[in-house]
């Protein structure tokens, strides 16, 4: 792999997180758009195009230790919070937790199937106040999550439309 590798370090970790997220969108049949590198000036990486409307998603990826209750605490920057709070549509933070540290162990190619050693948690972040966001263990990102996000968009857009 060393002769083919052109992405390393944090960029490699970040790409796997985005691809993991995109694979769940594909499983759910949900369209999306990904910002090109260097264009994520709204503190988001992806727009998710639900039938009800678009939501924004910031994706972080790593091997951060889980809290005792299975949740994750993710530090956030003041600039991100300012941008998220200005959005009139829901903004979600997704953390893709890599269960293995070496890149070669992230994905196992078994005889009968391929296993991605990762899972993701999420939280809505439009109104974040603190220096970190707690992503509850029950907010496991699955294909069904996008139905929840669609309902959240309806609530947010309904408020904006009636204002």
C-alpha positions in Angstrom: 0.0 0.0 0.0 2.9 2.4 0.6 3.6 2.7 -3.1 0.0 3.7 -3.8 -0.7 5.9 -0.8 -1.1 9.6 -1.6 -3.2 10.7 1.4 -1.7 10.4 4.9 -2.3 11.3 8.5 -5.2 13.4 9.5 -6.4 13.7 5.9 -6.5 9.9 5.5 -8.5 9.6 8.8 -10.9 12.3 7.7 -11.5 10.8 4.3 -12.4 7.4 5.9 -14.9 9.2 8.1 -16.5 11.0 5.2 -16.7 7.8 3.1 -18.2 5.9 6.1 -20.9 8.6 6.3 -21.5 8.6 2.6 -21.9 4.8 2.7 -24.8 5.2 5.2 -26.3 7.8 2.9 -26.1 5.4 0.0 -27.6 2.6 2.1 -30.6 4.9 2.9 -30.9 6.2 -0.6 -30.3 9.8 0.4 -28.6 12.3 -1.9 -25.9 14.6 -0.7 -23.2 17.0 -1.7 -19.7 17.2 -0.3 -17.7 20.4 -0.1 -14.4 20.3 -1.8 -11.2 20.5 0.3 -10.7 24.0 1.5 -14.3 25.0 0.8 -15.8 24.0 4.2 -16.0 27.6 5.3 -19.5 27.1 6.9 -17.9 24.6 9.3 -19.7 21.8 7.5 -18.4 19.0 5.2 -21.6 17.7 3.6 -25.1 18.8 2.8 -27.7 16.0 3.1 -30.6 16.4 0.6 -33.6 14.9 2.4 -37.0 14.9 0.7 -38.1 17.6 3.2 -35.0 19.8 2.6 -31.3 20.0 3.2 -29.4 19.8 6.4 -25.7 20.4 7.1 -23.2 18.0 8.6 -19.8 18.5 10.1 -17.9 15.2 10.2 -15.0 14.5 12.6 -13.1 11.2 12.7 -10.7 9.5 15.0 -9.9 7.0 17.7 -11.0 9.2 20.7 -11.8 7.1 23.8 -15.5 6.7 24.5 -16.9 7.9 27.8 -17.9 5.3 30.4 -21.6 5.5 29.2 -20.6 5.0 25.6 -21.0 8.6 24.6 -18.3 10.8 23.1 -17.2 14.3 24.0 -15.9 16.2 21.0 -14.2 19.6 21.4 -15.5 22.4 19.1 -14.1 25.7 18.0 -15.8 29.0 18.7 -15.7 29.8 14.9 -17.7 26.6 14.2 -20.3 27.4 16.9 -20.8 30.9 15.4 -21.4 29.5 11.9 -23.6 26.7 13.1 -25.8 29.1 15.2 -26.4 31.3 12.1 -27.8 28.4 10.0 -31.6 28.4 9.6 -31.5 24.7 8.8 -30.4 21.9 11.2 -26.7 21.4 11.5 -25.4 18.0 12.8 -22.0 17.0 14.2 -21.1 13.4 13.4 -18.1 11.7 14.9 -16.9 8.6 13.2 -15.2 6.5 15.8 -12.5 4.2 14.4 -12.4 1.1 16.5 -8.8 0.2 15.4 -5.8 2.6 15.2 -3.6 1.4 12.3 -5.1 2.3 8.9 -4.6 -1.2 7.6 -6.9 -2.5 10.4 -9.8 0.0 9.7 -11.3 -2.3 7.1 -11.2 -6.1 7.2 -11.6 -8.0 4.0 -13.0 -11.4 5.1 -13.9 -14.2 2.8 -17.6 -13.7 2.9 -17.8 -10.0 3.7 -16.0 -6.7 4.4 -16.1 -5.2 7.8 -15.5 -1.5 8.6 -14.3 -1.2 12.1 -16.1 2.1 12.9 -19.3 3.5 14.2 -20.6 7.0 14.4 -22.5 9.1 16.8 -24.3 12.5 16.2 -25.9 15.5 17.7 -27.6 18.6 16.5 -25.3 21.6 17.1 -27.1 24.8 16.0 -27.3 26.0 19.6 -24.0 24.7 21.2 -22.7 26.9 24.0 -19.8 25.0 25.6 -16.3 24.1 24.4 -17.4 20.6 23.6 -20.4 18.6 22.4 -21.5 15.3 24.0 -22.7 12.8 21.5 -25.0 10.4 23.3 -24.5 6.6 22.8 -28.1 6.3 21.8 -27.5 8.7 18.9 -25.8 6.0 16.8 -25.7 7.0 13.2 -27.6 4.4 11.0 -29.5 4.6 7.8 -32.7 5.2 9.9 -31.1 8.4 11.4 -31.9 10.3 8.3 -35.6 9.9 9.0 -35.0 11.6 12.3 -33.1 14.4 10.6 -36.0 14.8 8.2 -38.4 15.3 11.1 -35.9 17.8 12.6 -35.8 19.7 9.3 -39.6 19.9 9.3 -39.6 21.3 12.8 -36.8 23.9 12.0 -38.3 24.9 8.6 -41.8 25.2 10.1 -40.4 27.7 12.6 -38.6 29.6 9.9 -41.6 29.6 7.6 -44.0 30.9 10.3 -41.6 33.7 11.5 
